[in-house]
């Protein structure tokens, strides 16, 4: 009887964990964004953007939405670290790819990196949110339409997945809850294809 009650308690209190890879070129604002997402969902202040250093390895932040835990894995964006990204493909349920809209001169490089990412068979069908970061800045020079046009050119390699482009701000939090809720919904919709990890309390 005790074991039955214990088992029922564990079942009721277990969480489903979904892993989101946060990727993009160096200094695109990946860490700032996940710190702000944590703030938006928990009310707890994240790191001061001015104090955030470039990610060398891996940063992890967790937030809860109901009984679901979203595990954000922030990976370094320097060119020499891109090979490391592949080590995490099989465990991820979704991808947030960050593009700095204040640096239109590196859009081609960002899109090439994204295209190479989408060609990985391990990521087939994984939902993707492309976040155009810093749209609130007066220095933002990359119109959302241009970003979408560049993504649409890759229709042949992204047509088997859910993909959406979002204008966001890692500083103010604008657009981040909408993008995160979209990602959460898409991952849950694919739970039979890519099951979440069960976390027991």
N, C-alpha and C positions, 0 to 999 in steps of 0.2 A: 504493500500500500504506500509506504514511504517512497519507494522508488518510482511508483506511478505518479505521485504528487510532484516529486522532484523532476521527473521527466516532463510533466505538463508545465511546470514552472519554467523550465529551460526552453521549452517550445514557445511559450507565450512571450518570453523575453528575448528570444534570439533576434538578431538583426541580419538583414541581407546587405552585404557590402558590394558596392559597385566602384570599380577603379577607373579614374579618369586621368589620362596622361595629358599634362600641360606642356605643350611643345611650341617651338618657334625659334627665331634667330636670337642671338645674344642681345641683351638690352631692349627686348621688345616689351617688357613689363610683365612677364609671366608670374614672378614671385609677388609683385605688387597686386596683381589681380587675385591670386588665391588668398592673399592676406585680406583683401577687401571682401572677397566672398565669405570668408570666415566671419568677418565683422557684420556683414549684412544678415547672416543667418543666426548668429549667436549673440550679437550685441556686444561682444567682447572686442576691444580695440586690437587691430592687427599691428604689425611692425610699421614704424614711421617710414614711408617711402624713401625719405632722404637717407635713412640708415641701412637700406637694403643693399647688400653686396651681390655681385654676379654669382649665380649658382654654378658651383664646380661639379658637384655630384648630384645629390637628390634631396629635395625638400618634400616633406609629406604633411598635409593638413587634412583633417577629417571634419565633416559636418554631418549632422543628422537631419533627415527629412522623414518624419514619422518613424517607422521601423527600418528605414533604409539608411545606411551609412554611405556617404560619398567620400571616397578616398582620393584626394588630389595628389598626384605625383608630379612634382615640378622638376624637370630635368634640364641640365645646363644646355645653353644654346650655342656655345662656341663650336666652330666647324669640327674640331677634333673630337668633340663629345657626341656627335650625331650617331656614330657607330654604336655607342652605348645604348641609345634609344631602343635598338632592336631587342635588347635583353628583356624589355618590359612589354613587348607587343602582345604576347600570348596571354598575359594576365589582365589586360585592360578591357574595359567595356565601352569606353568612349574616349574621344580625343578633343581637346580644346587647342586649336592652333592659333597663336597670337601673332598679329601683324601690327607693327608700329606705324600709325598713319602720319606721323610727323617725319617719316623718313621715306618718302616715295622713291628715292633713288635706289633703295634696296628691295623694291617690290619684286623685281625679276628674280633676284636671289631667293627671296622668301617663297615665291611661287614654285621655283625649281625644287626647293627643299620640300615643299608640300607635295608636289607631284611625285617625287621619289618615295615619300611616305605612303601615298595612296597606292603605289604599285606593289606594296608588300602583301603577299598572299595571307599573311597572318592577321592582317587588319581588314580582310574582306568583310564587308557588311557592317563594320563598326561605325556608329553614328559620329559625325564630326560637326563641331561648332567652330567656325572661323570668327575670331573676335578682332575686329578692327579697333585697336586700343588708342586711347588719347583723343577721341573725337571731340572732347570738350575743350581741347587746347586750341589757343589761337594760332598755334604753329602747325595744326593739322592740315596737311596739304593733299591728302589722298581721299578723293570723294568715294563714298560707299559704292556708287555705281561702277567706278573703275575697278574696285576690288572684286565686285561681283562678276564683272565682265571677264576678268582674268581667271576666276574660278570656273566660269561657264565654258571656257576654252578647254577644260579638262573633263568635259561631260562624259567622254568615253571611258574614263577610269573611275568616275565617282557616281555613276548612274545606278549602282546597286546598293546604295546606302542613303540614309537620311543625312542631309547636309544643309546647314543654314549659316548665313553671314550676319553677324550682329555688330552694330556700332556700340562700343562700351567705353567706360572710363575706369581705369584701375584706381584713380584718385578719388573720384566722387562716388563710385559704385553704380553710376548710371548704366542700365542695361544688363548688369551682371546677374540679377535675380531672374530676369526673363530668360537669359541664355542658360543659366544653370537649371532652371525648371524644365526648359525644353530638353536639355540633355538627360535629365533624370527620367522624364517621361519616355524618351526614345530607348533608353537602356532597359527600363522595365518592360517595354513592349517586346523586347528581344530576349527576355529572360529564359524562354524555352530553347532559344538558339545558343545563347551565351549566359548560362546561369550565374547568379551572383554567388559570392562566397558567403557561407553561413557562419556568423559570429555568435557564439553562445555566451551568455552572461554568466 
